[in-house]
Amino acid sequence: MTLDPQVNLSNCDREPIQIPGSIQPHGCLLACDATATVILRHSVNAPQLLGAALPLNGLKLDDVIGGELAHTLRNALARVREGSRPALSFAVALPDGRRVDVSAHRFKGSTILEFEPAGQNVAEPIELARTLIAQLREIDQTDRLFRDAARFVRAVLGYDRVMIYQLGTDGAGKVIAEAKRSTLESFLGQYFPASDIPQQARALYLRNPIRVIPDVQFEAVALEPVLDPSGEPLDLSYAHLRSVSPIHCEYLQNMGVGATMSISIIVNGALWGLIACHHYSPRNLTMGRRVAAEMFGEFFALHIETLRSRQQLEAAVQVHDTLDLMLRDANHAADMHSFFEDRLPRLMSLIPCDGIGISLQGRWSSAGSVPPRTCVPELLRFAESVAEARTWASNSLSQAHPAAQAYFSDVSGVLLIPISQRPQDYIMFFRKEVVQTLDWAGDPNKTYTSGAMGDRLTPRTSFSIWKQTVHQQSAPWSEQDRQFGDAIRTAIVEVLLHNSELLASERSKAEVRQRVLNEELNHRVKNILSLIGALVAHPTAEGQTLKGYVNTLQGRIQALSLAHDQVVRGDGGGRLAMLLDAELSPYRTAIADIVMQGPNVILDARAYSVMALVLHELATNAAKYGALSCPGGRLCVSWAIDAAGACAIIWQESGGPPVQVPRRRGFGSVLIERSIPFDLGGTSSVEYYPEGVQGLFTLPARHLAVAESEPAPAAASPLIDSTEAFAARPGLSVMILEDQLVIAIGLEQILNDAQIEHVITASSEQEALQILERHSPDAAILDVNLGRGTSIAVAEALVRRRIPFLFATGYGDGISIPAHLKHIPVTRKPYDMSTIVMSLRGLLEPQD
């Protein structure tokens, strides 16, 4: 067609394409009054195609096309509303007997009739539509739907290339599926700017879903007259024959395209996209084939909507399930930031994105493509200014936050989700610049023939324009993305609130537990102090020296410490005999006889801990008031496995002071009587006979096991003369880190007695580190838990300097010692010379 020099790229978005004043030449047009009685305008080719004589304007329609056909068309018009899709009549007869297909509609007070040569088969539209629809009916994946739709349309309609364009929310489009002749370049993945389809063209695609250009080089056929007596042009918005914009024709000619057909894909009343068909020579579709294509387009749009709704539902279910699981897992989380950090990949899968980050309680974690860590504080300050306690999104972050220009290729879009009332607590989803994620199948170096108006309209230049348009932009965030973001926000806020409530509840429970522990600790300390007092006040054997008395007393106190340590460390279970031995070893003296007998019973962790408390109470009571408190006393502890597999334990005292039933039940008595029934489901009873206390205890089978034989005792260590242990190593130096002065002095004395000449003592972590800067000791003894902090930093400094050392602690196994230092030996308080000397020899002997 001849290009209008008045139409160019600067004004094509304002081109009145619905009133071109002309039509395409593969049919003719008559415009009548509203009642389809009198012809008011006609295309200049109408007399020839209809076999009528001039002039047509002013003639009655019946006189030109015959009364029968005019009556048929009026009936057809009665079935449609004004401003809607035309009524179609197939293979109707003109007065001369020729058959035509007619499209009739009313718009803006005019009746518009379009005539084309009839197709060969009236039933063809139905069969073609059935064929196309049947091929897609069972497809349940959108990618396959798009791919197969393009293939089937090409197979049925015969075009050289069929593409499916999807339009974005910003109006730009992308080729998402393509079926083509093998020798043609692929346009799959091609993007084009919104300006390639002006707004007035989009409006016409909605009104008239089928658009056919049989020959892009057609010569337009003018309407006579172009303007009515009032100066109004004829609006051809619903006319199939409407002439085409010269800009669009130039675009097609530059691509070498000879004919096109497009099918509008209208989803929920909006233009979702187009099925665009290209042929590289002229090609026309009969009205019947266009109807089949229109029916297919409507089914295709419904199928897209169905699959999209299903996918949205599935995505919503996935989000719901993931968030539900997260809520359940949160019940066991002690550190909420670490909890969410571990789940970032799972959260990232809920919303299409390239990266994710979370800022919580002043800590930042991320995954995928995210801003540099140094830029995060500034981004968080920006988030505070725009989010305002609600989800906020942008696909052009650098426009709103200029500092983001420094990393726009990695992050151009952000979805900000506040997750608490505290400032800078956010979860952020990030998207890359959309140009960075392109996957275009076409050849970027291909050139196209210049058109009559220059080298300006080709797929390549459109693509370049699109890239310029979307520079520093990501794919936009959809309404569904925002909805899912709000759901994630609600879930995370609920997790944090729930965790806060749990912490409050745990604090309340901890206070109760602390009171109970304080009461128990107070009771135990009194018992231990009373017992130590009794041990100190106990009469000495005849002829015993002061040094022998001190050694005996020291051994008893050390044994008492080991027994107490068994109570603290009983969280892993162990042998009943070992537990009894540890508890009773302080009382194995010449004045009392202790007998233990029974099978090799192994207690689980729970039973071991409970029995440690019970036996400790029984032993301390026996030492204070019972058989272990005076010469001639006897204690017999025996146990056996009964028929039910339970362990029955008998505690029998005799030979002690006369026993009386206690007038009051203290904490220890309650502990003895109630611990086993309450914690283990067993039985516990204590009888106070005048000759001695008798206890009967039953431990259920589920808390124990019986080993075939007891493990062989460990080989005895060779005796060490502690006072001469290191006499052969003059100049040996040992550093002590201990924050309790009395304990430090005692340890210094032990080391001096062992002939260690240089003992350096530090009372704090900082002081110890300063000592290490000036001196390099041969070994070190570190108290794990100091008054303020721990000695871990000093331990790590010693490791770096390859100085051997051991930890000292009064706590249970592994307390406060990180995993990478678990191999360091540990000695327990209170210290005794033998243990310290043996431990130091173990450290220093490999260097001898």
Secondary structure, DSSP 8 states (H G I E B T S, - for coil): ----TT--TTTGGG--TT--SEE-TTSEEEEE-TTS-BEEEEETTHHHHHT--S--TTSBHHHHH-HHHHHHHHHHHHTS-TTS--EEEEEEE-TTS-EEEEEEEEETTEEEEEEEE--S-TTHHHHHHHHHHHHHTT---HHHHHHHHHHHHHHHH--SEEEEEEE-TTS-EEEEEEEE-TTS---TT-EE-GGGS-HHHHHHHHH--EEEES-TT---EEEESSB-TTS-B---TT-TTB---HHHHHHHHHTT--EEEEEEEEETTEEEEEEEEEESS-----HHHHHHHHHHHHHHHHHHHHHHHHHHHHHHHHHHHHHHHHHHHHTT-S-HHHHHHHTHHHHHTTS--SEEEEEETTEEEEEES---GGGHHHHHHHHHHHHTTS-EEES-HHHH-GGGGGGTTT-SEEEEEE-SSSTT-EEEEEE--GGGG----S-TT-----BTTBTT-SHHHHHHHHHHHTTT------HHHHHHHHHHHHHHHHHHHHHHHHHHHHHHHHHHHHHHHHHHHHHHHHHHHHHHHHHHHS---TT--HHHHHHHHHHHHHHHHHHHHHHHTGGG-EEHHHHHHHHHGGG-STTEEEEEE---EEE-HHHHHHHHHHHHHHHHHHHHTSGGGSTTEEEEEEEEE-TTS-EEEEEEEESSS-----SS--HHHHHHHHHIIIIIS-EEEEEEETTEEEEEEEE-GGGEEE-SS------------GGGTTTTSTT-EEEEE-S-HHHHHHHHHHHHHTT--EEEEESSHHHHHHHHHH---SEEEEESB-SSSBSHHHHHHHHHHT--EEEEESSSTTTT--GGGTTS-EEESS--HHHHHHHHHHHHGGG-
